[in-house]
Amino acid sequence: MLQAHRLALRAVLRLPPSLLSPLALSARAAHTQSQSQSQSQSIGTTGRRSLPVNTVVKFVPQQEAWVVERMGRFSRILDPGLAILIPLLDRIAYTQSLKEVAVEIPTQSAITQDNVTLELDGVLYYKVVDPYKASYGVANAEFSVAQLAQTTMRAEIGQMTLDTTLAERNTLNHNIVNAINSASESWGIACLRYEIRDIHPPSKVVEAMHSQVSAERSKRAQILESEGARQSAINVAEGAKQAQILESEAEKAQQINRALGEAEAIRQTALAEAQAIERVAKAIRQSDGGELAAGLHVAQQYVEAFGKLAKESNTIIVPAAANDVSGMVAQAMTVFNSVASGQKKLLANSVGSKGTHNGGGGGSSAARDEGTGGFGSEQVGH
């Protein structure tokens, strides 16, 4: 290819000046006409600068692709770096930028599935992936992509409700990108992403949404307040229940302890009384005149108890001879003697039964009576 360029350049330089001047003028006029036509076609594609002129040696910038036509027909695509063109035959028809381009989508109206009119705008990001298709597949790539984004956005919003549109913006953007890529595949353009910037519902819809949000928040506040009151009542009732249970358990333990204490006191009192009675009985049996002393003590208690009757009660029991103190004492002693004689008989019977079991007969008991000097008769005499 480089060798052919060199041969063509040498052939042009070898032409005589008389032929070179008219040919150059006609070639320049044709080049100027084709350049103006290419500029008018590439306004939508580049929109920044005019097409470069064929100066045989060209340097293609980075991230750009130049489409070269030879004698009006597509020839090749120049990559970044050094490029050599044939004068008069080659011309640069299109220049495509391989950078990512942001296109502002103007505000437009769209109707949702629930018949709410929205005003939306956005930004589209696309990139040229095939310079040949981008040059010959569409006349104005930027304008075509913008129109496609608008129509696709209207179609997608028509399938969604207002709440879904406001809540699932990312899903809407993804659907728009997929639809644009499906339609622009033959244009050599890839849509990278689409972002909806602003969504403007009608003013009445905005007011209704604000009222709905306020009502929802009030509802939540009331629910939370009722839940708090309910939980508070439950806690109070639970606390009262636990307090009653603990109080009953404490009362139960107190009653048990009191009963145990009273039982222990009764037991100790009975034990003390039994020991006292046993000691008194033992002292009476072992001392001379003990029975007389006991009788005297009983008579004294009888007299004292009779003297307290008038003080502690309105009902007075008066004996037959109230003025006969000696008679009262004698009566008390009679009662004591009868009780003492009964105890002696019981003691004698118990001693006789023990002698029968131990000595094997009455002879042994009689012998014991004689040996003791008549103990049984002595006890009876007393």
JORA-V420054 format. One record per residue. N is the residue number from 1. SS is DSSP state (hx for helix, st for strand, lp for the rest). BURIAL is b if it has 16 or more other C-alpha atoms within 10 Angstrom, else e. D_FIRST is the distance of its C-alpha to the first C-alpha in Angstrom with 1 decimal. Layout:
# JORA-V420054
n:N ss:SS burial:BURIAL d_first:D_FIRST
n:N ss:SS burial:BURIAL d_first:D_FIRST
This chain:
# JORA-V420054
n:1 ss:lp burial:e d_first:0.0
n:2 ss:hx burial:e d_first:3.8
n:3 ss:hx burial:e d_first:5.4
n:4 ss:hx burial:e d_first:5.2
n:5 ss:hx burial:e d_first:6.4
n:6 ss:hx burial:e d_first:8.8
n:7 ss:hx burial:e d_first:10.0
n:8 ss:hx burial:e d_first:10.8
n:9 ss:hx burial:e d_first:12.5
n:10 ss:hx burial:e d_first:14.5
n:11 ss:hx burial:e d_first:15.5
n:12 ss:hx burial:e d_first:16.8
n:13 ss:hx burial:e d_first:18.6
n:14 ss:lp burial:e d_first:20.3
n:15 ss:lp burial:e d_first:22.0
n:16 ss:lp burial:e d_first:25.7
n:17 ss:hx burial:e d_first:27.1
n:18 ss:hx burial:e d_first:29.3
n:19 ss:hx burial:e d_first:26.4
n:20 ss:hx burial:e d_first:24.2
n:21 ss:hx burial:e d_first:26.9
n:22 ss:hx burial:e d_first:27.6
n:23 ss:hx burial:e d_first:24.0
n:24 ss:hx burial:e d_first:23.3
n:25 ss:hx burial:e d_first:26.5
n:26 ss:hx burial:e d_first:25.7
n:27 ss:hx burial:e d_first:22.2
n:28 ss:hx burial:e d_first:23.8
n:29 ss:hx burial:e d_first:26.5
n:30 ss:hx burial:e d_first:24.3
n:31 ss:hx burial:b d_first:22.2
n:32 ss:hx burial:e d_first:25.5
n:33 ss:hx burial:e d_first:26.9
n:34 ss:hx burial:b d_first:24.0
n:35 ss:hx burial:b d_first:24.1
n:36 ss:hx burial:e d_first:27.9
n:37 ss:hx burial:e d_first:27.5
n:38 ss:hx burial:b d_first:25.0
n:39 ss:hx burial:b d_first:27.4
n:40 ss:hx burial:e d_first:30.3
n:41 ss:hx burial:b d_first:28.6
n:42 ss:lp burial:b d_first:27.5
n:43 ss:lp burial:b d_first:30.9
n:44 ss:lp burial:b d_first:32.0
n:45 ss:lp burial:b d_first:28.8
n:46 ss:lp burial:b d_first:28.5
n:47 ss:lp burial:e d_first:31.7
n:48 ss:lp burial:e d_first:31.1
n:49 ss:lp burial:e d_first:28.8
n:50 ss:lp burial:b d_first:26.8
n:51 ss:lp burial:b d_first:23.1
n:52 ss:lp burial:e d_first:21.0
n:53 ss:lp burial:e d_first:20.0
n:54 ss:lp burial:b d_first:16.6
n:55 ss:lp burial:e d_first:16.8
n:56 ss:lp burial:e d_first:13.2
n:57 ss:st burial:e d_first:13.5
n:58 ss:st burial:e d_first:15.1
n:59 ss:st burial:e d_first:16.7
n:60 ss:st burial:b d_first:17.4
n:61 ss:lp burial:e d_first:21.0
n:62 ss:lp burial:e d_first:22.2
n:63 ss:lp burial:e d_first:23.5
n:64 ss:st burial:b d_first:21.5
n:65 ss:st burial:b d_first:18.8
n:66 ss:st burial:b d_first:17.1
n:67 ss:st burial:b d_first:16.4
n:68 ss:st burial:b d_first:13.9
n:69 ss:st burial:b d_first:14.8
n:70 ss:st burial:b d_first:13.2
n:71 ss:lp burial:e d_first:16.2
n:72 ss:lp burial:e d_first:18.5
n:73 ss:st burial:e d_first:17.0
n:74 ss:st burial:b d_first:15.7
n:75 ss:st burial:e d_first:11.9
n:76 ss:st burial:e d_first:11.6
n:77 ss:st burial:b d_first:13.7
n:78 ss:st burial:b d_first:13.0
n:79 ss:lp burial:b d_first:14.9
n:80 ss:lp burial:e d_first:17.1
n:81 ss:st burial:e d_first:15.8
n:82 ss:st burial:e d_first:13.3
n:83 ss:st burial:e d_first:10.8
n:84 ss:st burial:b d_first:9.2
n:85 ss:lp burial:b d_first:9.8
n:86 ss:lp burial:b d_first:10.2
n:87 ss:lp burial:b d_first:13.9
n:88 ss:lp burial:b d_first:16.2
n:89 ss:lp burial:e d_first:13.8
n:90 ss:st burial:b d_first:12.8
n:91 ss:st burial:b d_first:15.7
n:92 ss:st burial:b d_first:16.9
n:93 ss:st burial:b d_first:19.4
n:94 ss:st burial:b d_first:20.9
n:95 ss:st burial:b d_first:21.4
n:96 ss:st burial:b d_first:23.1
n:97 ss:st burial:b d_first:25.2
n:98 ss:lp burial:b d_first:25.4
n:99 ss:lp burial:e d_first:28.8
n:100 ss:lp burial:e d_first:32.1
n:101 ss:st burial:e d_first:33.7
n:102 ss:st burial:e d_first:37.4
n:103 ss:st burial:b d_first:38.8
n:104 ss:st burial:e d_first:42.5
n:105 ss:st burial:b d_first:44.2
n:106 ss:st burial:e d_first:47.1
n:107 ss:st burial:b d_first:50.7
n:108 ss:st burial:e d_first:51.5
n:109 ss:st burial:e d_first:54.6
n:110 ss:st burial:b d_first:54.9
n:111 ss:st burial:b d_first:57.9
n:112 ss:lp burial:b d_first:58.7
n:113 ss:lp burial:b d_first:60.3
n:114 ss:lp burial:e d_first:63.8
n:115 ss:lp burial:e d_first:63.2
n:116 ss:lp burial:e d_first:62.6
n:117 ss:st burial:b d_first:60.3
n:118 ss:st burial:b d_first:58.0
n:119 ss:st burial:e d_first:55.8
n:120 ss:st burial:b d_first:52.6
n:121 ss:st burial:b d_first:49.6
n:122 ss:st burial:b d_first:46.8
n:123 ss:st burial:b d_first:43.3
n:124 ss:st burial:b d_first:40.2
n:125 ss:st burial:b d_first:37.4
n:126 ss:st burial:b d_first:34.1
n:127 ss:st burial:b d_first:30.5
n:128 ss:st burial:b d_first:27.1
n:129 ss:lp burial:b d_first:25.8
n:130 ss:lp burial:b d_first:23.3
n:131 ss:hx burial:b d_first:21.5
n:132 ss:hx burial:b d_first:20.5
n:133 ss:hx burial:e d_first:24.2
n:134 ss:hx burial:b d_first:25.5
n:135 ss:hx burial:b d_first:23.6
n:136 ss:hx burial:e d_first:24.3
n:137 ss:lp burial:b d_first:27.3
n:138 ss:lp burial:b d_first:29.8
n:139 ss:lp burial:b d_first:30.3
n:140 ss:lp burial:b d_first:32.0
n:141 ss:hx burial:b d_first:31.6
n:142 ss:hx burial:b d_first:34.2
n:143 ss:hx burial:e d_first:36.8
n:144 ss:hx burial:e d_first:36.4
n:145 ss:hx burial:b d_first:36.7
n:146 ss:hx burial:b d_first:39.8
n:147 ss:hx burial:e d_first:41.4
n:148 ss:hx burial:b d_first:40.8
n:149 ss:hx burial:b d_first:42.4
n:150 ss:hx burial:b d_first:45.4
n:151 ss:hx burial:e d_first:46.1
n:152 ss:hx burial:b d_first:45.6
n:153 ss:hx burial:b d_first:48.0
n:154 ss:hx burial:b d_first:50.6
n:155 ss:hx burial:e d_first:50.4
n:156 ss:hx burial:b d_first:50.7
n:157 ss:hx burial:b d_first:53.6
n:158 ss:hx burial:b d_first:55.4
n:159 ss:lp burial:e d_first:55.6
n:160 ss:lp burial:b d_first:57.3
n:161 ss:lp burial:b d_first:60.6
n:162 ss:hx burial:b d_first:61.2
n:163 ss:hx burial:e d_first:62.3
n:164 ss:hx burial:e d_first:59.3
n:165 ss:hx burial:b d_first:56.9
n:166 ss:hx burial:e d_first:58.4
n:167 ss:hx burial:e d_first:58.7
n:168 ss:lp burial:e d_first:55.5
n:169 ss:hx burial:e d_first:52.9
n:170 ss:hx burial:e d_first:50.4
n:171 ss:hx burial:e d_first:50.7
n:172 ss:hx burial:b d_first:50.1
n:173 ss:hx burial:b d_first:46.9
n:174 ss:hx burial:e d_first:45.6
n:175 ss:hx burial:e d_first:46.3
n:176 ss:hx burial:b d_first:44.5
n:177 ss:hx burial:b d_first:41.4
n:178 ss:hx burial:b d_first:41.4
n:179 ss:hx burial:b d_first:41.9
n:180 ss:hx burial:b d_first:39.1
n:181 ss:hx burial:b d_first:36.6
n:182 ss:hx burial:e d_first:37.6
n:183 ss:hx burial:e d_first:37.1
n:184 ss:lp burial:b d_first:33.9
n:185 ss:hx burial:b d_first:31.9
n:186 ss:hx burial:e d_first:30.1
n:187 ss:hx burial:b d_first:29.2
n:188 ss:lp burial:b d_first:27.1
n:189 ss:st burial:b d_first:29.9
n:190 ss:st burial:b d_first:32.2
n:191 ss:st burial:b d_first:35.7
n:192 ss:st burial:b d_first:36.7
n:193 ss:st burial:b d_first:40.3
n:194 ss:st burial:b d_first:42.8
n:195 ss:st burial:b d_first:45.8
n:196 ss:st burial:b d_first:48.9
n:197 ss:st burial:e d_first:50.3
n:198 ss:st burial:e d_first:53.6
n:199 ss:st burial:b d_first:55.9
n:200 ss:st burial:e d_first:58.7
n:201 ss:st burial:b d_first:61.5
n:202 ss:lp burial:e d_first:64.2
n:203 ss:hx burial:e d_first:67.0
n:204 ss:hx burial:e d_first:69.6
n:205 ss:hx burial:e d_first:67.6
n:206 ss:hx burial:e d_first:67.1
n:207 ss:hx burial:e d_first:70.9
n:208 ss:hx burial:e d_first:71.6
n:209 ss:hx burial:e d_first:69.3
n:210 ss:hx burial:e d_first:71.1
n:211 ss:hx burial:e d_first:74.4
n:212 ss:hx burial:e d_first:73.2
n:213 ss:hx burial:e d_first:72.1
n:214 ss:hx burial:e d_first:75.4
n:215 ss:hx burial:e d_first:77.4
n:216 ss:hx burial:e d_first:75.4
n:217 ss:hx burial:e d_first:76.0
n:218 ss:hx burial:e d_first:79.7
n:219 ss:hx burial:e d_first:80.0
n:220 ss:hx burial:e d_first:78.4
n:221 ss:hx burial:e d_first:80.8
n:222 ss:hx burial:e d_first:83.8
n:223 ss:hx burial:e d_first:82.8
n:224 ss:hx burial:e d_first:82.4
n:225 ss:hx burial:e d_first:85.7
n:226 ss:hx burial:e d_first:87.5
n:227 ss:hx burial:e d_first:85.9
n:228 ss:hx burial:e d_first:87.1
n:229 ss:hx burial:e d_first:90.7
n:230 ss:hx burial:e d_first:90.7
n:231 ss:hx burial:e d_first:89.6
n:232 ss:hx burial:e d_first:92.2
n:233 ss:hx burial:e d_first:95.0
n:234 ss:hx burial:e d_first:94.0
n:235 ss:hx burial:e d_first:94.1
n:236 ss:hx burial:e d_first:97.5
n:237 ss:hx burial:e d_first:98.9
n:238 ss:hx burial:e d_first:97.6
n:239 ss:hx burial:e d_first:99.1
n:240 ss:hx burial:e d_first:102.5
n:241 ss:hx burial:e d_first:102.4
n:242 ss:hx burial:e d_first:101.7
n:243 ss:hx burial:e d_first:104.4
n:244 ss:hx burial:e d_first:107.0
n:245 ss:hx burial:e d_first:106.1
n:246 ss:hx burial:e d_first:106.5
n:247 ss:hx burial:e d_first:109.7
n:248 ss:hx burial:e d_first:111.2
n:249 ss:hx burial:e d_first:110.2
n:250 ss:hx burial:e d_first:111.8
n:251 ss:hx burial:e d_first:114.9
n:252 ss:hx burial:e d_first:115.1
n:253 ss:hx burial:e d_first:114.8
n:254 ss:hx burial:e d_first:117.4
n:255 ss:hx burial:e d_first:119.8
n:256 ss:hx burial:e d_first:119.3
n:257 ss:hx burial:e d_first:120.0
n:258 ss:hx burial:e d_first:123.0
n:259 ss:hx burial:e d_first:124.4
n:260 ss:hx burial:e d_first:123.9
n:261 ss:hx burial:e d_first:125.6
n:262 ss:hx burial:e d_first:128.5
n:263 ss:hx burial:e d_first:128.9
n:264 ss:hx burial:e d_first:128.8
n:265 ss:hx burial:e d_first:131.4
n:266 ss:hx burial:e d_first:133.7
n:267 ss:hx burial:e d_first:133.4
n:268 ss:hx burial:e d_first:134.2
n:269 ss:hx burial:e d_first:137.1
n:270 ss:hx burial:e d_first:138.5
n:271 ss:hx burial:e d_first:138.1
n:272 ss:hx burial:e d_first:139.9
n:273 ss:hx burial:e d_first:142.7
n:274 ss:hx burial:e d_first:143.1
n:275 ss:hx burial:e d_first:143.4
n:276 ss:hx burial:e d_first:145.9
n:277 ss:hx burial:e d_first:148.0
n:278 ss:hx burial:e d_first:147.9
n:279 ss:hx burial:e d_first:149.1
n:280 ss:hx burial:e d_first:151.8
n:281 ss:hx burial:e d_first:153.1
n:282 ss:hx burial:e d_first:153.1
n:283 ss:hx burial:e d_first:154.9
n:284 ss:hx burial:b d_first:157.5
n:285 ss:hx burial:e d_first:158.1
n:286 ss:hx burial:e d_first:158.4
n:287 ss:lp burial:e d_first:160.6
n:288 ss:lp burial:e d_first:164.3
n:289 ss:lp burial:e d_first:164.9
n:290 ss:hx burial:b d_first:161.2
n:291 ss:hx burial:b d_first:161.9
n:292 ss:hx burial:e d_first:164.3
n:293 ss:hx burial:e d_first:161.8
n:294 ss:hx burial:b d_first:159.2
n:295 ss:hx burial:b d_first:161.7
n:296 ss:hx burial:b d_first:162.5
n:297 ss:hx burial:e d_first:158.8
n:298 ss:hx burial:b d_first:158.3
n:299 ss:hx burial:b d_first:161.4
n:300 ss:hx burial:e d_first:160.0
n:301 ss:hx burial:e d_first:156.6
n:302 ss:hx burial:e d_first:158.5
n:303 ss:hx burial:e d_first:160.5
n:304 ss:hx burial:e d_first:157.4
n:305 ss:hx burial:e d_first:155.5
n:306 ss:hx burial:e d_first:158.4
n:307 ss:hx burial:e d_first:158.6
n:308 ss:hx burial:e d_first:155.0
n:309 ss:hx burial:e d_first:155.3
n:310 ss:hx burial:e d_first:156.6
n:311 ss:hx burial:e d_first:153.8
n:312 ss:hx burial:e d_first:150.8
n:313 ss:lp burial:e d_first:151.9
n:314 ss:lp burial:e d_first:154.0
n:315 ss:lp burial:e d_first:155.6
n:316 ss:lp burial:e d_first:158.4
n:317 ss:lp burial:e d_first:159.9
n:318 ss:lp burial:e d_first:163.4
n:319 ss:lp burial:e d_first:165.4
n:320 ss:lp burial:e d_first:169.0
n:321 ss:lp burial:e d_first:170.5
n:322 ss:lp burial:e d_first:168.1
n:323 ss:lp burial:e d_first:170.7
n:324 ss:lp burial:e d_first:171.5
n:325 ss:hx burial:e d_first:169.0
n:326 ss:hx burial:e d_first:170.8
n:327 ss:hx burial:e d_first:170.7
n:328 ss:hx burial:b d_first:166.9
n:329 ss:hx burial:b d_first:166.6
n:330 ss:hx burial:e d_first:168.8
n:331 ss:hx burial:e d_first:166.7
n:332 ss:hx burial:b d_first:163.6
n:333 ss:hx burial:b d_first:165.2
n:334 ss:hx burial:e d_first:166.3
n:335 ss:hx burial:e d_first:162.8
n:336 ss:hx burial:b d_first:161.6
n:337 ss:hx burial:e d_first:164.4
n:338 ss:hx burial:e d_first:163.5
n:339 ss:hx burial:e d_first:159.9
n:340 ss:hx burial:e d_first:160.8
n:341 ss:hx burial:e d_first:163.3
n:342 ss:hx burial:e d_first:160.7
n:343 ss:hx burial:e d_first:158.3
n:344 ss:hx burial:e d_first:161.0
n:345 ss:hx burial:e d_first:161.7
n:346 ss:hx burial:e d_first:158.0
n:347 ss:hx burial:e d_first:157.9
n:348 ss:hx burial:e d_first:161.0
n:349 ss:hx burial:e d_first:159.6
n:350 ss:hx burial:e d_first:156.4
n:351 ss:hx burial:e d_first:158.3
n:352 ss:hx burial:e d_first:160.6
n:353 ss:hx burial:e d_first:157.7
n:354 ss:hx burial:e d_first:156.0
n:355 ss:hx burial:b d_first:159.4
n:356 ss:hx burial:e d_first:159.7
n:357 ss:hx burial:e d_first:156.2
n:358 ss:hx burial:e d_first:156.7
n:359 ss:hx burial:e d_first:160.4
n:360 ss:lp burial:e d_first:160.7
n:361 ss:lp burial:e d_first:163.8
n:362 ss:hx burial:e d_first:166.4
n:363 ss:hx burial:e d_first:168.4
n:364 ss:hx burial:e d_first:165.7
n:365 ss:hx burial:b d_first:165.3
n:366 ss:hx burial:e d_first:169.1
n:367 ss:hx burial:e d_first:169.1
n:368 ss:hx burial:b d_first:166.3
n:369 ss:hx burial:e d_first:168.4
n:370 ss:hx burial:e d_first:171.4
n:371 ss:hx burial:e d_first:169.4
n:372 ss:lp burial:e d_first:167.9
n:373 ss:lp burial:e d_first:171.3
n:374 ss:lp burial:e d_first:170.8
n:375 ss:hx burial:e d_first:167.3
n:376 ss:hx burial:e d_first:167.0
n:377 ss:hx burial:e d_first:170.3
n:378 ss:hx burial:e d_first:169.6
n:379 ss:hx burial:e d_first:166.4
n:380 ss:hx burial:e d_first:168.3
n:381 ss:hx burial:e d_first:171.1
n:382 ss:lp burial:e d_first:168.6
